[in-house]
Amino acid sequence: MRCEICPRRCGAKRTAEKAGGVCRMPAGLVVARAMLHLWEEPVLSGKNGAGCIFFSGCNLDCVFCQNGRISHENFGKVITPAHLREIMEDLVSQGAHCIDLVTPTHFTPWVLEALDQPLPVPVVWNSGGYERVETLRMLEGKVQIYLPDLKYAMERPARELSAAPDYFEVAAAAIDEMVRQVGPYQIGEDGLMKSGVILRHLVLPGQMENTKRVIDYVSSHFPPKTVLFSLMSQYTPQSGATGALARRLNEREYRTAVQYMLDCGLTDGFCQELSSAKEEYTPVFDLQGV
């Protein structure tokens, strides 16, 4: 295939034998881990955990990625759509409250095969937010919950940190399409999310202006009770990081972001205590569950 799945539209030749493109993945599925994950947002994890399936490769190139072994180093196992379906059903049998597909964008056609029949729990599309609207439309009716990042509202950090200067324009259009598909968020009496959109934003050290602009956009663009907003604090410096990215987020920075969010009236969502950021947020990628 000549790939145009994501906004890069790189036209790379991806075959079963040959990887290509920005994602560096072949045609077909590559998975690094499947597990019950307790550290997603509470409305997804509940008491049993979200059934997370971590895909390899990525259409972004974030220098701070904490899942670098699978996103940048291509670690993973090639599987079929039928096997992916078996993994999903096994996670459901273990008590997963949802099936959480982590970074699946570049595998959309094959994921759709696995989702041909409905599952008894919501399907979560957990992505970097850098999506083609045309690709998302293929998912309508198959995905109940969208969990995109909204990493940037400024061009410079998007270009320098993720090699995607058009990130905000692309992600904003993609998120609007997600909201169109699934509507305002719905949470059941059990406290678990049934459908809707959760927007994630990771606060980066030294990037407070970008965080404030993201909050400005979300608070002004979406009416109350439309989307949930998750302000994340667990930034972890990666090998080779320089400047502010070489250190962890400090308490003053995160509290500034939280207060700004509240001052903007953005109260539908989740914050963390800075001390609650745990190593468990990043699983060990060892092919377990695959």
PALUM-151042 format. One line per field, with one value per residue (C-alpha): residue number from 0; residue in three letters; x, y, z. Coordinates in steps of 0.02 Angstrom, whole numbers, padded with zeros to 5 digits. Layout:
// PALUM-151042
nr [NUM_...]
rest [ALA_...]
X [X_...]
Y [Y_...]
Z [Z_...]
//
This chain:
// PALUM-151042
nr [0_1_2_3_4_5_6_7_8_9_10_11_12_13_14_15_16_17_18_19_20_21_22_23_24_25_26_27_28_29_30_31_32_33_34_35_36_37_38_39_40_41_42_43_44_45_46_47_48_49_50_51_52_53_54_55_56_57_58_59_60_61_62_63_64_65_66_67_68_69_70_71_72_73_74_75_76_77_78_79_80_81_82_83_84_85_86_87_88_89_90_91_92_93_94_95_96_97_98_99_100_101_102_103_104_105_106_107_108_109_110_111_112_113_114_115_116_117_118_119_120_121_122_123_124_125_126_127_128_129_130_131_132_133_134_135_136_137_138_139_140_141_142_143_144_145_146_147_148_149_150_151_152_153_154_155_156_157_158_159_160_161_162_163_164_165_166_167_168_169_170_171_172_173_174_175_176_177_178_179_180_181_182_183_184_185_186_187_188_189_190_191_192_193_194_195_196_197_198_199_200_201_202_203_204_205_206_207_208_209_210_211_212_213_214_215_216_217_218_219_220_221_222_223_224_225_226_227_228_229_230_231_232_233_234_235_236_237_238_239_240_241_242_243_244_245_246_247_248_249_250_251_252_253_254_255_256_257_258_259_260_261_262_263_264_265_266_267_268_269_270_271_272_273_274_275_276_277_278_279_280_281_282_283_284_285_286_287_288_289]
rest [MET_ARG_CYS_GLU_ILE_CYS_PRO_ARG_ARG_CYS_GLY_ALA_LYS_ARG_THR_ALA_GLU_LYS_ALA_GLY_GLY_VAL_CYS_ARG_MET_PRO_ALA_GLY_LEU_VAL_VAL_ALA_ARG_ALA_MET_LEU_HIS_LEU_TRP_GLU_GLU_PRO_VAL_LEU_SER_GLY_LYS_ASN_GLY_ALA_GLY_CYS_ILE_PHE_PHE_SER_GLY_CYS_ASN_LEU_ASP_CYS_VAL_PHE_CYS_GLN_ASN_GLY_ARG_ILE_SER_HIS_GLU_ASN_PHE_GLY_LYS_VAL_ILE_THR_PRO_ALA_HIS_LEU_ARG_GLU_ILE_MET_GLU_ASP_LEU_VAL_SER_GLN_GLY_ALA_HIS_CYS_ILE_ASP_LEU_VAL_THR_PRO_THR_HIS_PHE_THR_PRO_TRP_VAL_LEU_GLU_ALA_LEU_ASP_GLN_PRO_LEU_PRO_VAL_PRO_VAL_VAL_TRP_ASN_SER_GLY_GLY_TYR_GLU_ARG_VAL_GLU_THR_LEU_ARG_MET_LEU_GLU_GLY_LYS_VAL_GLN_ILE_TYR_LEU_PRO_ASP_LEU_LYS_TYR_ALA_MET_GLU_ARG_PRO_ALA_ARG_GLU_LEU_SER_ALA_ALA_PRO_ASP_TYR_PHE_GLU_VAL_ALA_ALA_ALA_ALA_ILE_ASP_GLU_MET_VAL_ARG_GLN_VAL_GLY_PRO_TYR_GLN_ILE_GLY_GLU_ASP_GLY_LEU_MET_LYS_SER_GLY_VAL_ILE_LEU_ARG_HIS_LEU_VAL_LEU_PRO_GLY_GLN_MET_GLU_ASN_THR_LYS_ARG_VAL_ILE_ASP_TYR_VAL_SER_SER_HIS_PHE_PRO_PRO_LYS_THR_VAL_LEU_PHE_SER_LEU_MET_SER_GLN_TYR_THR_PRO_GLN_SER_GLY_ALA_THR_GLY_ALA_LEU_ALA_ARG_ARG_LEU_ASN_GLU_ARG_GLU_TYR_ARG_THR_ALA_VAL_GLN_TYR_MET_LEU_ASP_CYS_GLY_LEU_THR_ASP_GLY_PHE_CYS_GLN_GLU_LEU_SER_SER_ALA_LYS_GLU_GLU_TYR_THR_PRO_VAL_PHE_ASP_LEU_GLN_GLY_VAL]
X [00000_00050_00006_-00098_-00182_-00116_-00094_00085_00013_00191_00145_00267_00261_00209_00199_00189_00377_00432_00407_00403_00347_00359_00284_00415_00285_00236_00063_-00021_-00022_00126_00088_00206_00097_-00082_-00133_-00258_-00197_-00249_-00170_-00284_-00414_-00528_-00680_-00585_-00485_-00620_-00575_-00520_-00421_-00432_-00389_-00240_-00163_-00002_00038_00214_00268_00193_00152_00228_00410_00400_00572_00498_00401_00401_00355_00506_00550_00393_00361_00540_00631_00494_00490_00338_00263_00173_-00003_-00160_-00326_-00401_-00268_-00301_-00484_-00435_-00329_-00475_-00593_-00466_-00449_-00639_-00643_-00515_-00636_-00574_-00696_-00648_-00531_-00401_-00309_-00148_-00072_-00172_-00186_-00062_-00146_-00324_-00376_-00322_-00395_-00560_-00556_-00540_-00686_-00802_-00917_-00962_-00879_-00974_-00869_-00826_-00683_-00561_-00457_-00305_-00197_-00080_-00220_-00130_-00265_-00343_-00528_-00554_-00474_-00575_-00736_-00697_-00710_-00885_-00992_-00841_-00764_-00864_-00731_-00595_-00443_-00332_-00189_-00197_-00011_00011_-00080_00080_00178_00354_00348_00248_00385_00533_00469_00360_00413_00233_00216_00035_-00010_-00138_-00238_-00241_-00282_-00418_-00508_-00485_-00556_-00707_-00739_-00723_-00850_-00967_-00961_-00986_-01067_-01052_-00974_-01084_-01039_-01141_-01205_-01054_-00938_-00870_-00870_-00989_-00951_-00875_-00707_-00569_-00436_-00265_-00130_00040_00116_00297_00434_00466_00313_00183_00131_00087_-00012_-00109_-00152_-00215_-00325_-00386_-00437_-00527_-00618_-00679_-00713_-00813_-00971_-00978_-01017_-00955_-00780_-00677_-00503_-00359_-00212_-00064_00090_00193_00323_00481_00647_00715_00894_00978_00849_00916_00860_00700_00655_00805_00713_00546_00398_00402_00257_00247_00227_00092_-00006_00004_-00072_-00209_-00255_-00259_-00374_-00492_-00487_-00541_-00690_-00625_-00687_-00748_-00602_-00451_-00296_-00159_-00060_00117_00178_00055_00148_00210_00327_00178_00113_00243_00223_00365_00354_00390_00256_00155_-00025_00022]
Y [00000_00181_00250_00407_00353_00496_00683_00656_00575_00519_00394_00268_00092_-00019_-00206_-00358_-00379_-00197_-00056_00124_00302_00410_00272_00147_00008_-00126_-00158_-00255_-00246_-00236_-00245_-00231_-00266_-00303_-00282_-00222_-00045_00043_00211_00280_00411_00342_00339_00216_00113_00089_-00047_-00181_-00078_-00028_-00163_-00076_-00137_-00045_-00033_-00005_00145_00320_00456_00588_00603_00674_00695_00670_00509_00396_00246_00270_00086_00051_00220_00253_00086_-00018_-00154_-00267_-00424_-00441_-00509_-00532_-00441_-00607_-00620_-00439_-00484_-00630_-00513_-00394_-00533_-00603_-00432_-00420_-00593_-00530_-00391_-00245_-00099_-00045_-00091_00047_00052_00149_00237_00140_00273_00201_00030_00091_-00027_-00182_-00124_-00101_-00283_-00333_-00219_-00290_-00355_-00252_-00284_-00285_-00140_00030_00043_00185_00266_00329_00434_00581_00685_00699_00620_00640_00677_00562_00417_00453_00443_00259_00230_00300_00176_00068_00182_00243_00344_00453_00491_00608_00715_00900_00926_01099_01257_01341_01307_01318_01180_01070_01090_01075_00936_00830_00878_00929_01117_01095_00996_01115_01144_00957_00904_01035_00974_00793_00824_00913_00758_00647_00752_00749_00559_00519_00676_00747_00630_00505_00427_00284_00263_00151_00299_00227_00320_00250_00369_00537_00624_00650_00775_00747_00878_00840_00992_01006_01094_01267_01263_01353_01473_01326_01245_01406_01421_01241_01278_01440_01344_01203_01317_01434_01307_01173_01210_01140_00954_00921_00851_00799_00875_00780_00888_00771_00796_00639_00709_00600_00662_00549_00507_00650_00781_00958_01123_01123_00951_00877_00898_00844_00960_01054_01084_01270_01241_01111_01210_01362_01258_01189_01362_01433_01291_01328_01515_01479_01382_01215_01101_00947_00829_00770_00837_00743_00775_00797_00668_00540_00522_00343_00233_00118_00245_00173_-00016_-00135_-00180_-00366_-00437_-00497_-00528_-00536]
Z [00000_-00028_00142_00168_00331_00439_00408_00349_00191_00158_00022_00094_00023_00167_00135_00247_00225_00218_00343_00287_00318_00472_00578_00516_00516_00389_00319_00459_00648_00767_00954_01103_01256_01309_01491_01619_01656_01817_01780_01645_01694_01832_01718_01606_01731_01863_01988_01863_01739_01557_01432_01352_01189_01148_00963_00895_00792_00789_00663_00777_00826_01002_01080_01254_01220_01373_01265_01153_01145_01045_00963_00903_00914_00832_00965_00945_00873_00707_00730_00624_00645_00704_00840_00890_00911_01022_01129_01148_01199_01323_01406_01419_01500_01628_01678_01572_01581_01405_01263_01254_01088_01118_00966_00835_00699_00573_00587_00560_00416_00512_00678_00588_00537_00720_00765_00633_00771_00926_01094_01259_01326_01250_01126_01164_01025_01121_01005_00992_00915_00748_00639_00467_00476_00327_00423_00579_00480_00447_00635_00658_00752_00796_00930_01079_01170_01095_01202_01100_01159_01129_01146_01072_01028_00968_00810_00880_01011_00891_00762_00879_00992_00876_00699_00663_00638_00582_00738_00813_00655_00617_00796_00817_00660_00714_00888_00815_00710_00863_00958_00808_00807_00990_01060_01237_01363_01452_01620_01692_01869_01900_01869_01707_01542_01412_01269_01229_01216_01344_01292_01369_01390_01464_01550_01493_01592_01522_01408_01516_01378_01267_01408_01438_01254_01250_01401_01320_01165_01255_01377_01239_01101_01191_01290_01469_01482_01305_01331_01481_01502_01581_01637_01658_01766_01738_01618_01628_01555_01419_01380_01289_01342_01351_01424_01528_01461_01554_01720_01790_01804_01969_02086_02052_01864_01882_02012_01897_01757_01870_01934_01758_01706_01850_01817_01638_01703_01639_01779_01683_01698_01796_01881_01972_02128_02063_02188_02118_01952_01958_01859_01830_01705_01586_01566_01532_01347_01345_01228_01378_01329_01144]
//
